[in-house]
Amino acid sequence: MRRPTRGVKRLDSAACAGQNTPMSVSRHFPADYREARAKFLAAAASAGALTEAIQHPLRGPHGEKLFTDVAWTGPRDARAALVTISATHGVEGYCGTGCQVAWLEEGLHRDLPKGVAVLAIHAINPHGYAWTRRVTEDNVDLNRNFIDHARPHPVNAGYASLAEVVTPPAWNPTTIAGTTRALDAYRAQQGEAAYKAAIFSGQFVDPHGIFFGGYAATWSNRTLLAVLRRYLSNIPHVGVIDYHTGLGPYGHGELIYGLPADTGLFRRMQDWLGNEVKSTDLGTSAAQPINGMNQAAMVQALPRSQVHVVALEYGTWEPPAVLNSLRADNWLHKHGELDSEQGRAIKAEIRHALYPDADDWRNLVWERAVQINRGMINGLARA
């Protein structure tokens, strides 16, 4: 387990959140998708938010209906708006829900500067959230899906050579150890950059494999862009925070900017949030440059707006443990049985890998969320 390390700025929770205290933060974080939606809707109602429910065509594991929900607080004629997004990667949604619910429940929505609104998009990938998967209903990594699917897809030769290693036909201690040795050997032979590109940058050849970018825009892709256009197309200044988990030191939220860094928008983001804004373009981020990231698509969806977008990525556990949880879940849906002892254990493993169900982690998440939300809002107010 990696606890917070040097360079992580700690804030006082009570000072950040008014009535909130470190011990009370956890009540805003849900136990499952159904509770997440109930908490979000209740918080939105208590805040007097304008809401919209967008139903997914499929159902959850208990037969429940699935929704992406939207809540708007602040003036409808705002000149600037902050967008928060949860559950781009399904099971990572616990983190984003907690931040979105706490923002409303703790009353921070009442502190908005004049002319600034907040649009909270809850559970943009509700199917992955409900089914404890990182991917969408069609096994697509949503943050690899935002490309022009009418054009030839990017080629990832490294992944093609490792596909059987990444997702072997069996998942047991022997195959886990053997495939891990094979991945380590590839890393040693090809180098760190080639290894990360092969595994994490996205692949478009194996629809049943991990980090699959899809062959067409998914329901969640289309829904996100439609929501942005519907609510924000006439707003000059837009900021976006997309909540993620699984990469980096325990509880630390890295700010990941995945667009070209030689622009005024990147420099403005650093002015608002400091040099903690890390660039995949410059290699300063812990994240690998990826194909089909949602950031460029959000900018393109709002051509009349200046769009400042960042992923807020919270660390959980060591990288091999997180990757193995994704590999195991991918194997389960490709070869295994969900309703089995092994299936239930794998589901518990991926949930834990991407959501440390611990008060100290949730406190760090909330402190950082308040810091970044306020930084973005104050920047938007000055824009």
C-alpha positions as CSV (number, residue, x, y, z in Angstrom):
1,M,0.0,0.0,0.0
2,R,1.4,3.4,-1.0
3,R,0.6,6.2,1.4
4,P,0.9,9.9,0.5
5,T,4.4,10.9,-0.2
6,R,6.5,14.1,-0.7
7,G,4.9,16.8,-2.8
8,V,1.3,16.1,-1.9
9,K,-0.2,19.3,-0.5
10,R,-2.5,18.5,2.4
11,L,-5.5,20.7,3.1
12,D,-7.6,20.9,6.3
13,S,-10.9,19.1,5.6
14,A,-12.9,21.3,7.9
15,A,-11.6,24.5,6.4
16,C,-12.2,23.2,2.9
17,A,-15.8,22.0,3.4
18,G,-17.4,24.3,5.9
19,Q,-19.4,22.0,8.1
20,N,-17.6,18.9,6.8
21,T,-15.1,17.1,9.0
22,P,-12.6,14.3,8.1
23,M,-14.7,11.7,10.0
24,S,-17.9,12.7,8.1
25,V,-16.6,12.5,4.6
26,S,-17.2,8.8,4.1
27,R,-21.0,9.2,4.3
28,H,-21.0,10.8,0.9
29,F,-19.4,7.8,-0.8
30,P,-21.7,4.9,-1.9
31,A,-21.6,1.2,-1.5
32,D,-22.8,0.4,-5.0
33,Y,-24.3,2.0,-8.1
34,R,-27.9,2.0,-6.8
35,E,-26.8,3.8,-3.6
36,A,-24.6,6.1,-5.7
37,R,-27.6,7.2,-7.8
38,A,-29.8,7.7,-4.8
39,K,-27.2,9.8,-3.0
40,F,-26.6,11.9,-6.1
41,L,-30.3,12.6,-6.8
42,A,-31.0,13.3,-3.1
43,A,-28.1,15.8,-3.0
44,A,-29.2,17.5,-6.2
45,A,-32.7,17.8,-4.8
46,S,-31.5,19.3,-1.5
47,A,-29.4,21.8,-3.5
48,G,-32.3,22.8,-5.7
49,A,-30.4,21.7,-8.8
50,L,-31.9,21.4,-12.3
51,T,-31.7,17.7,-13.1
52,E,-32.0,15.4,-16.0
53,A,-32.1,11.5,-16.1
54,I,-30.8,9.7,-19.3
55,Q,-31.7,6.0,-19.3
56,H,-29.2,3.5,-20.5
57,P,-30.7,0.8,-22.8
58,L,-29.5,-2.1,-20.6
59,R,-30.1,-3.1,-17.0
60,G,-27.9,-3.7,-14.0
61,P,-27.1,-7.0,-12.2
62,H,-30.2,-6.8,-10.1
63,G,-32.5,-5.9,-13.0
64,E,-32.4,-2.2,-12.1
65,K,-32.6,0.5,-14.6
66,L,-29.4,2.4,-15.3
67,F,-29.1,6.1,-15.8
68,T,-26.6,8.9,-16.4
69,D,-27.9,11.8,-14.3
70,V,-27.1,15.5,-14.7
71,A,-27.4,18.3,-12.2
72,W,-27.0,22.0,-12.9
73,T,-26.4,24.5,-10.1
74,G,-25.9,28.2,-10.6
75,P,-27.4,30.7,-13.1
76,R,-28.8,29.3,-16.3
77,D,-27.3,32.3,-18.2
78,A,-23.8,31.7,-16.8
79,R,-20.9,32.9,-18.7
80,A,-18.7,30.2,-17.3
81,A,-19.3,26.6,-16.1
82,L,-17.4,23.9,-14.4
83,V,-18.2,20.3,-15.4
84,T,-17.5,17.4,-13.2
85,I,-17.7,13.8,-14.6
86,S,-17.9,10.6,-12.6
87,A,-17.6,6.9,-13.8
88,T,-15.9,7.4,-17.1
89,H,-14.3,4.1,-16.1
90,G,-17.3,2.5,-14.5
91,V,-16.1,1.0,-11.2
92,E,-13.9,4.1,-10.6
93,G,-17.2,6.0,-10.1
94,Y,-17.2,5.6,-6.3
95,C,-14.6,8.3,-6.1
96,G,-16.4,10.7,-8.4
97,T,-19.8,10.1,-6.8
98,G,-18.4,11.0,-3.4
99,C,-16.9,14.2,-4.7
100,Q,-20.1,15.2,-6.5
101,V,-22.4,14.4,-3.7
102,A,-20.2,16.0,-1.0
103,W,-20.0,19.2,-3.1
104,L,-23.8,19.5,-3.0
105,E,-24.5,18.1,0.4
106,E,-21.9,20.3,2.1
107,G,-23.2,23.4,0.5
108,L,-20.2,24.4,-1.6
109,H,-22.5,25.0,-4.5
110,R,-23.8,28.1,-2.7
111,D,-20.3,29.7,-2.9
112,L,-20.1,30.1,-6.7
113,P,-18.8,33.4,-8.0
114,K,-21.2,35.6,-10.0
115,G,-21.8,34.2,-13.5
116,V,-20.4,30.7,-12.8
117,A,-22.4,27.5,-12.8
118,V,-21.6,23.8,-12.2
119,L,-22.8,20.9,-14.3
120,A,-22.3,17.6,-12.6
121,I,-22.5,14.5,-14.9
122,H,-23.0,11.5,-12.7
123,A,-22.2,7.9,-13.9
124,I,-21.5,8.6,-17.6
125,N,-20.8,4.9,-17.8
126,P,-23.6,3.5,-15.6
127,H,-23.3,0.0,-17.0
128,G,-19.7,-0.4,-16.0
129,Y,-20.4,1.2,-12.6
130,A,-23.3,-1.2,-11.8
131,W,-21.6,-4.3,-13.1
132,T,-18.3,-3.5,-11.3
133,R,-16.4,-3.1,-14.6
134,R,-14.0,-0.5,-15.8
135,V,-15.4,-0.8,-19.3
136,T,-18.8,-0.2,-21.0
137,E,-21.4,-2.8,-21.8
138,D,-19.5,-3.7,-25.0
139,N,-16.1,-4.1,-23.3
140,V,-14.9,-0.7,-24.5
141,D,-12.6,1.5,-22.5
142,L,-14.5,4.7,-22.8
143,N,-11.3,6.8,-22.5
144,R,-10.0,5.1,-25.6
145,N,-13.2,5.4,-27.6
146,F,-13.2,9.1,-28.6
147,I,-11.7,8.9,-32.1
148,D,-13.0,9.1,-35.6
149,H,-14.1,5.5,-36.2
150,A,-14.6,6.2,-39.9
151,R,-10.8,6.5,-40.3
152,P,-8.3,3.6,-39.9
153,H,-7.8,2.8,-36.2
154,P,-4.4,3.3,-34.5
155,V,-2.1,0.3,-34.7
156,N,-0.7,-1.1,-31.4
157,A,1.7,-3.8,-32.5
158,G,3.0,-4.3,-29.0
159,Y,-0.4,-5.2,-27.7
160,A,-1.1,-7.6,-30.6
161,S,2.1,-9.5,-29.6
162,L,1.0,-9.7,-25.9
163,A,-2.8,-10.3,-26.2
164,E,-2.6,-14.0,-25.1
165,V,-0.3,-13.0,-22.3
166,V,-2.4,-10.2,-21.0
167,T,-5.6,-12.4,-21.0
168,P,-4.6,-16.0,-20.8
169,P,-7.2,-18.8,-21.3
170,A,-7.0,-19.7,-17.6
171,W,-6.7,-17.5,-14.5
172,N,-4.9,-19.2,-11.6
173,P,-1.7,-18.8,-9.6
174,T,0.3,-20.7,-12.2
175,T,-0.9,-18.6,-15.2
176,I,-0.7,-15.4,-13.2
177,A,2.9,-16.0,-12.3
178,G,3.8,-17.2,-15.8
179,T,2.2,-14.3,-17.7
180,T,3.6,-11.8,-15.2
181,R,7.1,-13.1,-16.0
182,A,6.3,-12.8,-19.7
183,L,5.2,-9.2,-19.2
184,D,8.3,-8.4,-17.2
185,A,10.5,-9.9,-19.9
186,Y,8.8,-7.8,-22.5
187,R,9.4,-4.7,-20.4
188,A,13.0,-5.5,-19.9
189,Q,13.6,-6.2,-23.6
190,Q,11.6,-3.4,-25.1
191,G,11.9,-0.7,-22.5
192,E,9.5,1.1,-20.2
193,A,8.0,3.3,-22.9
194,A,7.3,0.5,-25.3
195,Y,5.8,-1.6,-22.5
196,K,3.4,1.2,-21.4
197,A,2.4,1.9,-24.9
198,A,1.6,-1.7,-25.6
199,I,-0.5,-2.2,-22.5
200,F,-2.1,1.1,-21.8
201,S,-2.3,3.3,-24.9
202,G,-5.3,1.5,-26.3
203,Q,-5.9,-1.3,-28.8
204,F,-8.4,-1.8,-31.6
205,V,-7.8,-5.4,-32.6
206,D,-9.2,-7.5,-29.8
207,P,-12.8,-6.6,-28.8
208,H,-12.5,-9.0,-25.8
209,G,-9.2,-7.7,-24.6
210,I,-8.3,-4.9,-22.1
211,F,-8.0,-1.2,-23.1
212,F,-10.1,-1.9,-26.2
213,G,-11.1,1.4,-27.9
214,G,-14.1,0.0,-29.8
215,Y,-15.1,0.0,-33.4
216,A,-17.8,2.7,-33.0
217,A,-18.8,5.4,-30.6
218,T,-20.4,3.9,-27.5
219,W,-23.7,4.9,-25.8
220,S,-21.6,6.7,-23.1
221,N,-19.5,8.5,-25.7
222,R,-22.6,9.8,-27.5
223,T,-24.4,10.7,-24.3
224,L,-21.5,12.7,-22.9
225,L,-21.0,14.8,-26.0
226,A,-24.8,15.4,-26.4
227,V,-25.0,16.6,-22.8
228,L,-22.1,19.0,-23.2
229,R,-23.7,20.4,-26.4
230,R,-27.1,20.7,-24.8
231,Y,-26.0,22.6,-21.7
232,L,-22.8,24.4,-22.7
233,S,-22.8,25.3,-26.4
234,N,-23.4,29.0,-25.7
235,I,-21.1,29.4,-22.7
236,P,-17.8,31.1,-23.4
237,H,-15.7,29.5,-20.7
238,V,-15.9,25.9,-19.7
239,G,-13.8,23.9,-17.2
240,V,-13.9,20.1,-16.9
241,I,-12.8,17.8,-14.1
242,D,-13.0,14.1,-15.0
243,Y,-12.6,11.9,-11.8
244,H,-10.4,8.8,-12.1
245,T,-8.6,6.3,-9.9
246,G,-5.9,3.7,-10.0
247,L,-2.7,5.6,-11.0
248,G,-0.2,7.2,-8.7
249,P,0.6,7.4,-4.9
250,Y,-2.2,6.4,-2.5
251,G,-4.8,9.2,-2.2
252,H,-2.9,11.7,-4.3
253,G,-4.8,13.3,-7.1
254,E,-2.6,14.0,-10.2
255,L,-3.9,16.6,-12.7
256,I,-3.5,15.0,-16.1
257,Y,-3.7,17.2,-19.2
258,G,-3.8,15.0,-22.3
259,L,-3.9,17.7,-25.1
260,P,-1.0,19.4,-26.8
261,A,0.9,21.4,-24.3
262,D,2.1,24.2,-26.6
263,T,-1.2,26.1,-26.3
264,G,-2.5,29.0,-24.3
265,L,-5.1,26.7,-22.7
266,F,-2.4,24.6,-21.1
267,R,-0.6,27.6,-19.8
268,R,-3.8,29.0,-18.4
269,M,-4.5,25.7,-16.6
270,Q,-1.1,26.0,-15.0
271,D,-1.9,29.5,-14.0
272,W,-5.1,28.4,-12.3
273,L,-3.9,25.2,-10.7
274,G,-0.1,25.5,-10.6
275,N,2.6,23.3,-12.0
276,E,0.9,20.3,-10.6
277,V,-0.9,20.2,-13.9
278,K,1.0,17.4,-15.7
279,S,1.2,16.8,-19.4
280,T,1.2,13.5,-21.2
281,D,2.5,15.5,-24.2
282,L,5.6,16.7,-22.3
283,G,6.0,13.4,-20.5
284,T,5.6,15.0,-17.1
285,S,2.5,12.9,-16.2
286,A,2.5,9.4,-14.7
287,A,-0.1,8.6,-17.4
288,Q,0.7,7.1,-20.7
289,P,-0.4,9.1,-23.8
290,I,-3.5,7.3,-25.1
291,N,-5.5,7.0,-28.2
292,G,-9.2,8.1,-28.0
293,M,-9.0,10.1,-24.8
294,N,-12.2,12.1,-24.1
295,Q,-10.4,15.5,-23.6
296,A,-10.0,16.4,-27.3
297,A,-13.5,15.3,-28.1
298,M,-14.9,17.6,-25.4
299,V,-13.0,20.5,-26.8
300,Q,-14.3,19.7,-30.3
301,A,-17.9,19.4,-29.1
302,L,-17.8,23.0,-27.9
303,P,-16.3,25.0,-30.7
304,R,-17.6,28.4,-29.4
305,S,-16.2,27.8,-25.9
306,Q,-12.7,27.9,-24.4
307,V,-12.6,24.5,-22.8
308,H,-10.1,23.8,-20.0
309,V,-10.1,20.1,-19.2
310,V,-8.2,17.9,-16.8
311,A,-8.4,14.4,-15.5
312,L,-8.1,14.2,-11.7
313,E,-6.5,10.8,-11.2
314,Y,-6.3,9.4,-7.6
315,G,-3.7,6.8,-6.7
316,T,-4.8,3.6,-5.0
317,W,-2.4,0.6,-4.9
318,E,0.8,-0.6,-6.6
319,P,0.6,-0.7,-10.4
320,P,1.0,-4.5,-10.7
321,A,-2.0,-5.1,-8.3
322,V,-4.2,-2.7,-10.2
323,L,-3.2,-4.1,-13.6
324,N,-3.8,-7.7,-12.4
325,S,-7.3,-6.7,-11.2
326,L,-8.1,-5.4,-14.7
327,R,-6.6,-8.5,-16.3
328,A,-8.6,-10.8,-14.0
329,D,-11.9,-9.0,-14.7
330,N,-11.2,-9.1,-18.4
331,W,-10.5,-12.9,-18.2
332,L,-13.7,-13.4,-16.1
333,H,-16.0,-11.8,-18.7
334,K,-14.2,-13.6,-21.5
335,H,-13.7,-17.1,-20.1
336,G,-15.1,-17.3,-16.5
337,E,-18.4,-17.5,-14.7
338,L,-19.7,-14.4,-12.9
339,D,-21.8,-16.3,-10.5
340,S,-19.0,-18.4,-9.0
341,E,-16.7,-18.2,-6.0
342,Q,-13.8,-17.1,-8.3
343,G,-16.1,-14.6,-10.1
344,R,-17.2,-12.9,-6.9
345,A,-13.6,-12.8,-5.7
346,I,-12.4,-11.1,-8.9
347,K,-15.2,-8.6,-8.6
348,A,-14.2,-7.8,-5.0
349,E,-10.6,-7.5,-6.2
350,I,-11.2,-4.9,-9.0
351,R,-13.5,-2.9,-6.7
352,H,-10.8,-2.7,-4.1
353,A,-8.1,-2.0,-6.6
354,L,-9.9,1.1,-7.9
355,Y,-11.7,2.1,-4.7
356,P,-9.9,1.7,-1.4
357,D,-12.8,1.6,0.9
358,A,-11.0,3.5,3.7
359,D,-11.6,6.7,5.5
360,D,-8.1,8.0,5.1
361,W,-8.3,7.6,1.3
362,R,-11.7,9.2,1.1
363,N,-10.5,12.1,3.2
364,L,-7.6,12.7,0.8
365,V,-9.9,12.5,-2.2
366,W,-12.3,15.0,-0.9
367,E,-9.6,17.5,0.2
368,R,-8.0,17.4,-3.2
369,A,-11.4,17.6,-5.0
370,V,-12.3,20.8,-3.1
371,Q,-8.9,22.3,-3.8
372,I,-9.1,21.6,-7.6
373,N,-12.8,22.4,-7.9
374,R,-12.2,25.8,-6.3
375,G,-9.1,26.5,-8.3
376,M,-11.0,25.8,-11.6
377,I,-14.0,27.9,-10.5
378,N,-11.9,30.8,-9.5
379,G,-10.0,30.6,-12.8
380,L,-13.2,30.5,-14.7
381,A,-14.6,33.5,-12.8
382,R,-11.5,35.5,-14.0
383,A,-11.5,34.3,-17.6
